[in-house]
Amino acid sequence: MNEDRIKGQWKQISGKVKAQWGKLTDDDVRVSEGNAEYLAGKLQQRYGMAKDQAKKEVNDFIDSL
């Protein structure tokens, strides 16, 4: 699933994002609106991940949809 489709279906997918990464706040998820870069940045911030690891996790999540 590409990022454009994710943005279009964000309301349905946002629940899966919250389930996957519980440390993200509702505001983090709402503001990201399917933006993979923003989401990866929030994962870095909340989980203390390296940039590459956060991007990999977001991409793996997108691929699993």
Jmol script that loads the backbone (N, CA, C; Angstrom):
load data "model"
ATOM      1  N   MET A   1       0.863  -1.173   0.000  1.00  0.00           N
ATOM      2  CA  MET A   1       0.000   0.000   0.000  1.00  0.00           C
ATOM      3  C   MET A   1       0.904   1.228   0.000  1.00  0.00           C
ATOM      4  N   ASN A   2       0.648   2.145  -0.915  1.00  0.00           N
ATOM      5  CA  ASN A   2       1.504   3.317  -0.969  1.00  0.00           C
ATOM      6  C   ASN A   2       0.996   4.419  -0.040  1.00  0.00           C
ATOM      7  N   GLU A   3       1.841   5.418   0.132  1.00  0.00           N
ATOM      8  CA  GLU A   3       1.551   6.469   1.115  1.00  0.00           C
ATOM      9  C   GLU A   3       0.302   7.269   0.763  1.00  0.00           C
ATOM     10  N   ASP A   4       0.022   7.463  -0.527  1.00  0.00           N
ATOM     11  CA  ASP A   4      -1.187   8.197  -0.924  1.00  0.00           C
ATOM     12  C   ASP A   4      -2.452   7.459  -0.490  1.00  0.00           C
ATOM     13  N   ARG A   5      -2.472   6.150  -0.670  1.00  0.00           N
ATOM     14  CA  ARG A   5      -3.635   5.360  -0.242  1.00  0.00           C
ATOM     15  C   ARG A   5      -3.770   5.372   1.278  1.00  0.00           C
ATOM     16  N   ILE A   6      -2.642   5.359   1.966  1.00  0.00           N
ATOM     17  CA  ILE A   6      -2.677   5.403   3.436  1.00  0.00           C
ATOM     18  C   ILE A   6      -3.291   6.714   3.896  1.00  0.00           C
ATOM     19  N   LYS A   7      -2.896   7.808   3.275  1.00  0.00           N
ATOM     20  CA  LYS A   7      -3.465   9.106   3.646  1.00  0.00           C
ATOM     21  C   LYS A   7      -4.969   9.117   3.422  1.00  0.00           C
ATOM     22  N   GLY A   8      -5.431   8.482   2.350  1.00  0.00           N
ATOM     23  CA  GLY A   8      -6.848   8.433   2.056  1.00  0.00           C
ATOM     24  C   GLY A   8      -7.642   7.577   3.031  1.00  0.00           C
ATOM     25  N   GLN A   9      -6.998   6.590   3.620  1.00  0.00           N
ATOM     26  CA  GLN A   9      -7.668   5.677   4.544  1.00  0.00           C
ATOM     27  C   GLN A   9      -7.182   5.867   5.980  1.00  0.00           C
ATOM     28  N   TRP A  10      -6.691   7.043   6.287  1.00  0.00           N
ATOM     29  CA  TRP A  10      -6.014   7.264   7.563  1.00  0.00           C
ATOM     30  C   TRP A  10      -6.893   6.974   8.777  1.00  0.00           C
ATOM     31  N   LYS A  11      -8.163   7.312   8.732  1.00  0.00           N
ATOM     32  CA  LYS A  11      -9.015   7.092   9.897  1.00  0.00           C
ATOM     33  C   LYS A  11      -9.082   5.619  10.253  1.00  0.00           C
ATOM     34  N   GLN A  12      -9.145   4.740   9.260  1.00  0.00           N
ATOM     35  CA  GLN A  12      -9.190   3.311   9.525  1.00  0.00           C
ATOM     36  C   GLN A  12      -7.824   2.790   9.994  1.00  0.00           C
ATOM     37  N   ILE A  13      -6.774   3.297   9.413  1.00  0.00           N
ATOM     38  CA  ILE A  13      -5.426   2.814   9.709  1.00  0.00           C
ATOM     39  C   ILE A  13      -4.900   3.353  11.031  1.00  0.00           C
ATOM     40  N   SER A  14      -5.380   4.514  11.459  1.00  0.00           N
ATOM     41  CA  SER A  14      -4.837   5.137  12.674  1.00  0.00           C
ATOM     42  C   SER A  14      -5.000   4.233  13.900  1.00  0.00           C
ATOM     43  N   GLY A  15      -6.053   3.454  13.961  1.00  0.00           N
ATOM     44  CA  GLY A  15      -6.224   2.521  15.077  1.00  0.00           C
ATOM     45  C   GLY A  15      -5.140   1.460  15.089  1.00  0.00           C
ATOM     46  N   LYS A  16      -4.743   1.002  13.908  1.00  0.00           N
ATOM     47  CA  LYS A  16      -3.665   0.013  13.808  1.00  0.00           C
ATOM     48  C   LYS A  16      -2.338   0.627  14.229  1.00  0.00           C
ATOM     49  N   VAL A  17      -2.148   1.897  13.897  1.00  0.00           N
ATOM     50  CA  VAL A  17      -0.917   2.594  14.282  1.00  0.00           C
ATOM     51  C   VAL A  17      -0.839   2.678  15.810  1.00  0.00           C
ATOM     52  N   LYS A  18      -1.949   3.044  16.440  1.00  0.00           N
ATOM     53  CA  LYS A  18      -1.974   3.143  17.907  1.00  0.00           C
ATOM     54  C   LYS A  18      -1.721   1.785  18.555  1.00  0.00           C
ATOM     55  N   ALA A  19      -2.268   0.728  17.954  1.00  0.00           N
ATOM     56  CA  ALA A  19      -2.051  -0.615  18.496  1.00  0.00           C
ATOM     57  C   ALA A  19      -0.595  -1.038  18.339  1.00  0.00           C
ATOM     58  N   GLN A  20       0.025  -0.679  17.228  1.00  0.00           N
ATOM     59  CA  GLN A  20       1.414  -1.054  16.956  1.00  0.00           C
ATOM     60  C   GLN A  20       2.386  -0.307  17.869  1.00  0.00           C
ATOM     61  N   TRP A  21       2.142   0.986  18.052  1.00  0.00           N
ATOM     62  CA  TRP A  21       3.065   1.830  18.821  1.00  0.00           C
ATOM     63  C   TRP A  21       2.275   2.574  19.893  1.00  0.00           C
ATOM     64  N   GLY A  22       2.085   1.955  21.016  1.00  0.00           N
ATOM     65  CA  GLY A  22       1.266   2.486  22.091  1.00  0.00           C
ATOM     66  C   GLY A  22       1.772   3.770  22.733  1.00  0.00           C
ATOM     67  N   LYS A  23       3.046   4.066  22.582  1.00  0.00           N
ATOM     68  CA  LYS A  23       3.582   5.293  23.187  1.00  0.00           C
ATOM     69  C   LYS A  23       3.221   6.550  22.394  1.00  0.00           C
ATOM     70  N   LEU A  24       2.729   6.373  21.167  1.00  0.00           N
ATOM     71  CA  LEU A  24       2.313   7.535  20.396  1.00  0.00           C
ATOM     72  C   LEU A  24       1.001   8.057  20.957  1.00  0.00           C
ATOM     73  N   THR A  25       0.896   9.352  21.080  1.00  0.00           N
ATOM     74  CA  THR A  25      -0.336   9.946  21.589  1.00  0.00           C
ATOM     75  C   THR A  25      -1.362  10.051  20.466  1.00  0.00           C
ATOM     76  N   ASP A  26      -2.608  10.282  20.850  1.00  0.00           N
ATOM     77  CA  ASP A  26      -3.654  10.488  19.849  1.00  0.00           C
ATOM     78  C   ASP A  26      -3.300  11.674  18.952  1.00  0.00           C
ATOM     79  N   ASP A  27      -2.736  12.714  19.548  1.00  0.00           N
ATOM     80  CA  ASP A  27      -2.336  13.887  18.761  1.00  0.00           C
ATOM     81  C   ASP A  27      -1.229  13.543  17.769  1.00  0.00           C
ATOM     82  N   ASP A  28      -0.246  12.714  18.188  1.00  0.00           N
ATOM     83  CA  ASP A  28       0.820  12.294  17.280  1.00  0.00           C
ATOM     84  C   ASP A  28       0.228  11.614  16.050  1.00  0.00           C
ATOM     85  N   VAL A  29      -0.687  10.708  16.297  1.00  0.00           N
ATOM     86  CA  VAL A  29      -1.284   9.931  15.209  1.00  0.00           C
ATOM     87  C   VAL A  29      -2.162  10.823  14.336  1.00  0.00           C
ATOM     88  N   ARG A  30      -2.954  11.671  14.957  1.00  0.00           N
ATOM     89  CA  ARG A  30      -3.854  12.547  14.205  1.00  0.00           C
ATOM     90  C   ARG A  30      -3.066  13.516  13.322  1.00  0.00           C
ATOM     91  N   VAL A  31      -2.044  14.126  13.865  1.00  0.00           N
ATOM     92  CA  VAL A  31      -1.266  15.112  13.127  1.00  0.00           C
ATOM     93  C   VAL A  31      -0.475  14.445  11.989  1.00  0.00           C
ATOM     94  N   SER A  32      -0.041  13.231  12.175  1.00  0.00           N
ATOM     95  CA  SER A  32       0.758  12.573  11.135  1.00  0.00           C
ATOM     96  C   SER A  32      -0.039  12.345   9.858  1.00  0.00           C
ATOM     97  N   GLU A  33      -1.331  12.071   9.977  1.00  0.00           N
ATOM     98  CA  GLU A  33      -2.227  11.894   8.830  1.00  0.00           C
ATOM     99  C   GLU A  33      -1.603  11.083   7.704  1.00  0.00           C
ATOM    100  N   GLY A  34      -0.905  10.024   8.044  1.00  0.00           N
ATOM    101  CA  GLY A  34      -0.330   9.147   7.030  1.00  0.00           C
ATOM    102  C   GLY A  34       1.028   9.554   6.516  1.00  0.00           C
ATOM    103  N   ASN A  35       1.603  10.606   7.061  1.00  0.00           N
ATOM    104  CA  ASN A  35       2.919  11.062   6.634  1.00  0.00           C
ATOM    105  C   ASN A  35       3.985  10.164   7.273  1.00  0.00           C
ATOM    106  N   ALA A  36       4.630   9.338   6.458  1.00  0.00           N
ATOM    107  CA  ALA A  36       5.594   8.364   6.961  1.00  0.00           C
ATOM    108  C   ALA A  36       6.795   9.034   7.624  1.00  0.00           C
ATOM    109  N   GLU A  37       7.256  10.134   7.078  1.00  0.00           N
ATOM    110  CA  GLU A  37       8.404  10.841   7.651  1.00  0.00           C
ATOM    111  C   GLU A  37       8.078  11.365   9.055  1.00  0.00           C
ATOM    112  N   TYR A  38       6.905  11.973   9.186  1.00  0.00           N
ATOM    113  CA  TYR A  38       6.488  12.499  10.487  1.00  0.00           C
ATOM    114  C   TYR A  38       6.346  11.363  11.496  1.00  0.00           C
ATOM    115  N   LEU A  39       5.719  10.270  11.057  1.00  0.00           N
ATOM    116  CA  LEU A  39       5.515   9.125  11.934  1.00  0.00           C
ATOM    117  C   LEU A  39       6.849   8.540  12.389  1.00  0.00           C
ATOM    118  N   ALA A  40       7.801   8.427  11.472  1.00  0.00           N
ATOM    119  CA  ALA A  40       9.127   7.924  11.830  1.00  0.00           C
ATOM    120  C   ALA A  40       9.808   8.858  12.829  1.00  0.00           C
ATOM    121  N   GLY A  41       9.644  10.156  12.645  1.00  0.00           N
ATOM    122  CA  GLY A  41      10.218  11.127  13.587  1.00  0.00           C
ATOM    123  C   GLY A  41       9.624  10.979  14.973  1.00  0.00           C
ATOM    124  N   LYS A  42       8.316  10.741  15.038  1.00  0.00           N
ATOM    125  CA  LYS A  42       7.675  10.551  16.345  1.00  0.00           C
ATOM    126  C   LYS A  42       8.123   9.246  16.989  1.00  0.00           C
ATOM    127  N   LEU A  43       8.355   8.214  16.202  1.00  0.00           N
ATOM    128  CA  LEU A  43       8.875   6.961  16.760  1.00  0.00           C
ATOM    129  C   LEU A  43      10.264   7.183  17.337  1.00  0.00           C
ATOM    130  N   GLN A  44      11.080   7.943  16.634  1.00  0.00           N
ATOM    131  CA  GLN A  44      12.404   8.278  17.154  1.00  0.00           C
ATOM    132  C   GLN A  44      12.285   8.975  18.504  1.00  0.00           C
ATOM    133  N   GLN A  45      11.393   9.934  18.575  1.00  0.00           N
ATOM    134  CA  GLN A  45      11.227  10.734  19.780  1.00  0.00           C
ATOM    135  C   GLN A  45      10.666   9.902  20.934  1.00  0.00           C
ATOM    136  N   ARG A  46       9.606   9.157  20.699  1.00  0.00           N
ATOM    137  CA  ARG A  46       8.930   8.433  21.779  1.00  0.00           C
ATOM    138  C   ARG A  46       9.661   7.166  22.220  1.00  0.00           C
ATOM    139  N   TYR A  47      10.316   6.483  21.273  1.00  0.00           N
ATOM    140  CA  TYR A  47      10.955   5.211  21.581  1.00  0.00           C
ATOM    141  C   TYR A  47      12.475   5.280  21.622  1.00  0.00           C
ATOM    142  N   GLY A  48      13.043   6.427  21.278  1.00  0.00           N
ATOM    143  CA  GLY A  48      14.498   6.572  21.296  1.00  0.00           C
ATOM    144  C   GLY A  48      15.185   5.742  20.221  1.00  0.00           C
ATOM    145  N   MET A  49      14.510   5.547  19.100  1.00  0.00           N
ATOM    146  CA  MET A  49      15.057   4.755  17.997  1.00  0.00           C
ATOM    147  C   MET A  49      16.004   5.595  17.155  1.00  0.00           C
ATOM    148  N   ALA A  50      16.891   4.892  16.477  1.00  0.00           N
ATOM    149  CA  ALA A  50      17.713   5.544  15.461  1.00  0.00           C
ATOM    150  C   ALA A  50      16.826   5.851  14.261  1.00  0.00           C
ATOM    151  N   LYS A  51      17.220   6.828  13.471  1.00  0.00           N
ATOM    152  CA  LYS A  51      16.417   7.255  12.319  1.00  0.00           C
ATOM    153  C   LYS A  51      16.167   6.099  11.360  1.00  0.00           C
ATOM    154  N   ASP A  52      17.207   5.325  11.050  1.00  0.00           N
ATOM    155  CA  ASP A  52      17.061   4.202  10.122  1.00  0.00           C
ATOM    156  C   ASP A  52      16.104   3.147  10.660  1.00  0.00           C
ATOM    157  N   GLN A  53      16.174   2.861  11.939  1.00  0.00           N
ATOM    158  CA  GLN A  53      15.296   1.869  12.548  1.00  0.00           C
ATOM    159  C   GLN A  53      13.837   2.337  12.510  1.00  0.00           C
ATOM    160  N   ALA A  54      13.611   3.598  12.813  1.00  0.00           N
ATOM    161  CA  ALA A  54      12.247   4.140  12.797  1.00  0.00           C
ATOM    162  C   ALA A  54      11.663   4.077  11.388  1.00  0.00           C
ATOM    163  N   LYS A  55      12.459   4.456  10.392  1.00  0.00           N
ATOM    164  CA  LYS A  55      11.988   4.391   9.002  1.00  0.00           C
ATOM    165  C   LYS A  55      11.676   2.953   8.601  1.00  0.00           C
ATOM    166  N   LYS A  56      12.526   2.019   9.021  1.00  0.00           N
ATOM    167  CA  LYS A  56      12.310   0.611   8.700  1.00  0.00           C
ATOM    168  C   LYS A  56      11.014   0.114   9.321  1.00  0.00           C
ATOM    169  N   GLU A  57      10.767   0.471  10.572  1.00  0.00           N
ATOM    170  CA  GLU A  57       9.538   0.033  11.237  1.00  0.00           C
ATOM    171  C   GLU A  57       8.301   0.596  10.541  1.00  0.00           C
ATOM    172  N   VAL A  58       8.355   1.861  10.148  1.00  0.00           N
ATOM    173  CA  VAL A  58       7.205   2.465   9.446  1.00  0.00           C
ATOM    174  C   VAL A  58       7.014   1.769   8.096  1.00  0.00           C
ATOM    175  N   ASN A  59       8.098   1.549   7.364  1.00  0.00           N
ATOM    176  CA  ASN A  59       7.978   0.890   6.071  1.00  0.00           C
ATOM    177  C   ASN A  59       7.469  -0.544   6.209  1.00  0.00           C
ATOM    178  N   ASP A  60       7.937  -1.262   7.215  1.00  0.00           N
ATOM    179  CA  ASP A  60       7.434  -2.630   7.460  1.00  0.00           C
ATOM    180  C   ASP A  60       5.950  -2.605   7.795  1.00  0.00           C
ATOM    181  N   PHE A  61       5.535  -1.621   8.578  1.00  0.00           N
ATOM    182  CA  PHE A  61       4.130  -1.476   8.920  1.00  0.00           C
ATOM    183  C   PHE A  61       3.299  -1.215   7.672  1.00  0.00           C
ATOM    184  N   ILE A  62       3.766  -0.316   6.829  1.00  0.00           N
ATOM    185  CA  ILE A  62       3.044   0.013   5.588  1.00  0.00           C
ATOM    186  C   ILE A  62       2.945  -1.223   4.698  1.00  0.00           C
ATOM    187  N   ASP A  63       4.033  -1.962   4.601  1.00  0.00           N
ATOM    188  CA  ASP A  63       4.038  -3.174   3.767  1.00  0.00           C
ATOM    189  C   ASP A  63       3.074  -4.229   4.294  1.00  0.00           C
ATOM    190  N   SER A  64       2.827  -4.228   5.603  1.00  0.00           N
ATOM    191  CA  SER A  64       1.946  -5.242   6.186  1.00  0.00           C
ATOM    192  C   SER A  64       0.467  -4.932   5.985  1.00  0.00           C
ATOM    193  N   LEU A  65       0.155  -3.723   5.520  1.00  0.00           N
ATOM    194  CA  LEU A  65      -1.253  -3.343   5.332  1.00  0.00           C
ATOM    195  C   LEU A  65      -1.843  -3.952   4.075  1.00  0.00           C
TER     196      LEU A  65
END
end "model"
wireframe off; spacefill off
backbone 0.3
color backbone group
